[in-house]
């Protein structure tokens, strides 16, 4: 007897990520939000809360402004999601900067330095 595990929070998070990404292209007009990428949406098990992770190239001030812009647009985003998705609850959203790309670039630079030192 085999059991299939359904990852509903993961699937709903991925769906919300795609919808928000689409909204950023043409529907959200906040000037604080630049060229931002939604990297991940982490849902709570009851699907009532979501952490939306975003990535942005820029300095810390740009990242803070973008986060503020996204947070202020969260009401609009929730209304649009409510129209488009068939969910019992539209989650409350908190936007967080995703520094994993910067961390990965830093590790890559360190590895290049080590490799360069080995060849010298």
Secondary structure, DSSP 8 states (H G I E B T S, - for coil): -------HHHHHHHHHHHHHHHHHHHT---TT--SEEEEEEEE-TTSSEEEEEEEE-S-HHHHHHHHHHHHHTHHHHHHHHHHH---SS--EEEEEE--HHHHHHHHHHHHHHHHHHHH-
